[in-house]
Amino acid sequence: MPKLFYKGEWYDELSPTALAESEFEALLVKNSTIIAPNCIVIPFKKAVESELGTARADLAAIAHDYREWIVIEAELDIHSLPGHVVPQVRTLRTGLYDPSFAGYMCSKNRKCSWAHSLGFWSSSTRHGSCGGKSLLATTWM
């Protein structure tokens, strides 16, 4: 199995079935400064509605300046990519996000205030890439 050398330590690859999805999500949040250093990564389980249906993401990444944010879908390989993951991501991508989502995200981040959350829907704010990174976290090989 491949190994990763990071900051003086070796890390072994895990089997995609070694962790439950909730454990994988917790690891992403815990190590978010490595994955998305310009963002705050938080749990995000609020239902998102779109013309395609309803879906729940797993995490959200909020830029430190609160000008960009994205939802993150973290999946293990137990779900079908074309049958489960792609439709869910399409629903999340076309979702209708209103100001209630700002309040929800602030409730998951103790550093956030309601004044910060209002910035999510200012004219300069966009649902974006949080520093230019595409974040579909997955263990797909």
VEXFIKE-44838 format. One line per 5 residues: number of its first residue (from 1); their letters; for each residue x, y, z of N, C-alpha, C. Coordinates in steps of 0.2 Angstrom, whole numbers, plus 2048, in hexadecimal, padded with zeros to 3 digits. Layout:
! residues N
NUM	A	X Y Z X Y Z X Y Z | ...
END
This chain:
! residues 141
1	MPKLF	804 7FA 800 800 800 800 804 806 800 | 802 80C 7FD 806 812 7FD 806 815 804 | 80C 819 804 80D 81C 80B 80D 824 809 | 80C 828 80E 80C 82F 80D 811 832 813 | 816 836 811 81A 839 815 818 840 816
6	YKGEW	817 842 81C 814 849 81D 817 84C 824 | 81A 851 824 81D 854 82A 821 850 82E | 825 84C 82B 82A 847 82F 827 841 831 | 821 83F 82F 81D 839 831 81B 835 82B | 81B 82E 82B 818 82A 826 811 828 828
11	YDELS	80D 828 823 806 826 824 804 820 81F | 801 81B 821 7FF 816 81D 7F8 817 81A | 7F7 815 814 7F0 815 811 7EC 810 815 | 7E6 812 816 7E1 80E 819 7DC 80B 813 | 7DA 805 815 7D5 802 810 7CE 806 810
16	PTALA	7CB 807 80B 7C5 80B 80B 7BF 809 80F | 7C0 802 812 7BB 800 816 7BD 800 81E | 7C3 803 81F 7C6 803 826 7C2 808 82A | 7BF 80D 827 7BC 812 82B 7B4 812 82A | 7B0 814 82E 7A9 816 82D 7AA 81D 82A
21	ESEFE	7A4 81F 826 7A4 825 823 7A5 82B 828 | 7A1 82A 82E 7A2 82F 833 7A9 830 836 | 7AD 82B 836 7B4 82B 838 7B8 82F 833 | 7B7 82D 82D 7BA 830 827 7B9 838 827 | 7B2 83A 828 7B1 841 829 7B4 844 82F
26	ALLVK	7B4 841 834 7B8 844 83A 7BF 845 839 | 7C2 840 835 7C9 841 834 7CA 847 82F | 7C6 848 82A 7C6 84E 826 7C6 854 82A | 7C1 855 82E 7C1 85B 833 7C7 85C 837 | 7C9 856 83A 7CF 857 83E 7D5 859 83A
31	NSTII	7D6 857 834 7DC 858 830 7DA 85E 82B | 7D5 862 82C 7D3 867 827 7D8 86C 825 | 7DD 86D 82A 7E2 872 829 7E7 870 824 | 7E7 869 823 7EC 866 81E 7E8 866 817 | 7E2 864 817 7DE 863 811 7DC 86A 80E
36	APNCI	7D9 86F 812 7D7 875 810 7D9 87A 815 | 7E0 87D 814 7E3 881 819 7DF 888 81A | 7DC 88A 814 7D9 891 814 7D2 891 816 | 7CF 88B 819 7C8 88A 81B 7C7 887 822 | 7C1 888 824 7BF 885 82A 7BA 87F 828
41	VIPFK	7BC 879 82A 7B8 873 828 7B3 871 82D | 7AD 871 82C 7A8 86F 831 7A3 86A 82F | 7A0 866 833 79B 861 832 795 865 82E | 792 862 829 78C 865 826 787 860 824 | 782 860 828 77D 85A 827 776 85D 825
46	KAVES	776 864 824 76F 867 822 76D 864 81B | 766 863 81B 763 861 814 764 867 80F | 766 865 809 766 86A 804 761 868 7FE | 75D 86C 7FD 758 86B 7F7 75A 86E 7F1 | 758 86B 7EB 759 86D 7E5 754 86A 7E0
51	ELGTA	754 86C 7DA 74F 86A 7D5 750 862 7D4 | 756 860 7D6 757 859 7D5 756 854 7DB | 754 857 7E1 752 854 7E7 755 857 7ED | 756 853 7F2 759 855 7F8 75F 851 7FA | 764 854 7FD 76A 850 7FE 76D 853 805
56	RADLA	771 850 808 775 852 80E 77D 851 80C | 780 857 80D 788 856 80C 78A 853 813 | 791 853 813 794 850 819 798 856 81D | 79B 85A 819 79F 860 81C 79E 866 818 | 7A0 86B 81B 7A1 872 817 7A8 875 819
61	AIAHD	7AA 878 814 7B1 87C 815 7AF 883 814 | 7B1 887 819 7AF 88F 819 7B6 892 818 | 7B7 897 814 7BD 89B 813 7BE 89F 819 | 7C4 8A0 81C 7C6 8A3 822 7C3 8AB 821 | 7C2 8AD 81B 7BF 8B4 81B 7B8 8B4 81A
66	YREWI	7B5 8AE 81A 7AE 8AD 819 7AB 8AF 812 | 7AF 8B0 80D 7AD 8B2 807 7AB 8AC 802 | 7AD 8A6 804 7AC 8A0 800 7AA 89A 804 | 7A6 896 802 7A5 890 806 7A3 88A 801 | 7A4 884 803 7A2 87E 7FF 79F 879 803
71	VIEAE	79B 875 801 799 86F 804 79D 869 802 | 79F 864 806 7A3 85F 804 79F 858 805 | 7A0 854 800 79D 84D 801 7A3 849 802 | 7A3 845 807 7A8 840 809 7A5 839 808 | 7A8 836 804 7A5 82F 803 7AA 829 803
76	LDIHS	7A8 824 805 7AD 81E 805 7AB 81A 7FF | 7AE 815 7FD 7AD 811 7F7 7A7 80C 7F7 | 7A3 80C 7FD 79E 808 7FE 798 80A 7FA | 798 811 7F8 792 814 7F4 794 814 7EC | 78F 813 7E8 790 813 7E1 791 81A 7DF
81	LPGHV	797 81B 7DB 798 822 7D9 793 824 7D4 | 791 821 7CF 78C 823 7CA 785 823 7CD | 783 81E 7D2 77D 81D 7D4 77B 821 7DB | 780 823 7DF 77F 826 7E5 783 82D 7E5 | 789 82D 7E4 78E 833 7E5 78C 838 7E0
86	VPQVR	78C 837 7DA 78B 83C 7D5 785 83F 7D6 | 77F 83C 7D6 779 83F 7D7 778 843 7DE | 77C 841 7E3 77C 845 7E9 780 84B 7E8 | 785 84B 7E5 789 851 7E4 786 856 7DF | 782 853 7DA 77E 858 7D5 779 85B 7D9
91	TLRTG	776 858 7DE 770 85B 7E2 773 860 7E6 | 779 85F 7E9 77C 864 7ED 77F 86A 7E9 | 781 868 7E3 784 86E 7DF 77E 873 7DD | 778 870 7DC 773 874 7D9 76E 876 7DF | 770 875 7E5 76C 876 7EB 76A 87E 7EC
96	LYDPS	765 87F 7EF 762 885 7F1 765 887 7F8 | 76A 88B 7F8 76D 88D 7FF 76B 894 801 | 767 894 806 764 89B 808 768 89D 80F | 767 8A3 812 76A 8A5 818 76A 8A0 81E | 765 89C 81E 765 897 824 76B 893 824
101	FAGYM	76E 892 81E 774 88E 81E 77A 891 821 | 77A 898 821 77F 89C 824 77F 89B 82C | 778 89B 82E 777 89A 835 779 893 838 | 778 88E 833 779 887 835 781 886 835 | 784 889 830 78C 888 830 78F 88C 836
106	CSKNR	78C 892 838 78F 895 83E 78E 891 844 | 788 88E 844 787 88A 84A 78C 884 84B | 78F 882 846 794 87D 846 79B 87F 847 | 79C 886 847 7A3 889 847 7A3 88E 84D | 7A6 88C 852 7A6 891 858 7A9 897 857
111	KCSWA	7AE 898 852 7B1 89E 850 7AC 8A3 84C | 7A7 8A0 849 7A3 8A4 845 79D 8A8 849 | 79C 8AE 847 796 8B2 84A 791 8B3 845 | 78B 8B5 847 785 8B6 842 788 8BB 83D | 78C 8C0 83F 78E 8C6 83B 792 8C3 835
116	HSLGF	796 8BE 837 79A 8BA 832 796 8B7 82D | 791 8B3 830 78C 8AF 82B 789 8B4 826 | 787 8BA 828 784 8BE 823 788 8BF 81D | 78F 8BF 81E 793 8C0 818 792 8BA 813 | 790 8B4 815 78F 8AF 810 78A 8B1 80B
121	WSSST	786 8B6 80C 781 8B8 807 782 8BF 805 | 787 8C2 806 789 8C9 803 78A 8C8 7FC | 78A 8CE 7F9 78B 8CE 7F1 791 8CB 7EF | 796 8CB 7F3 79D 8C9 7F1 79E 8C1 7F3 | 799 8BE 7F6 79A 8B8 7F8 797 8B3 7F3
126	RHGSC	79B 8AD 7F3 798 8A8 7EE 79A 8A1 7F1 | 795 89C 7EF 796 895 7F1 79C 893 7EC | 7A2 892 7EF 7A8 891 7EA 7AC 88C 7EC | 7B2 88D 7EB 7B7 887 7EB 7BC 888 7F1 | 7BA 88D 7F6 7BE 88D 7FC 7C6 88D 7FB
131	GGKSL	7C8 892 7F7 7CF 893 7F6 7D2 88F 7F0 | 7CD 88D 7EB 7CF 88A 7E5 7CF 883 7E5 | 7CE 87F 7EB 7CE 878 7EB 7C7 875 7EA | 7C7 870 7E6 7C1 86C 7E5 7C1 866 7EB | 7BC 866 7EF 7BC 862 7F5 7B7 85C 7F5
136	LATTW	7B7 857 7F0 7B3 851 7F1 7B8 84C 7F5 | 7B7 84C 7FB 7BB 847 7FF 7B9 840 7FE | 7BD 83C 7FC 7BB 835 7FA 7C1 830 7FB | 7BF 82A 7FC 7C5 825 7FC 7C4 821 7F6 | 7C1 823 7F0 7C1 81F 7EA 7C8 81F 7E7
141	M	7C9 819 7E5 7D0 817 7E2 7D0 818 7DB
END
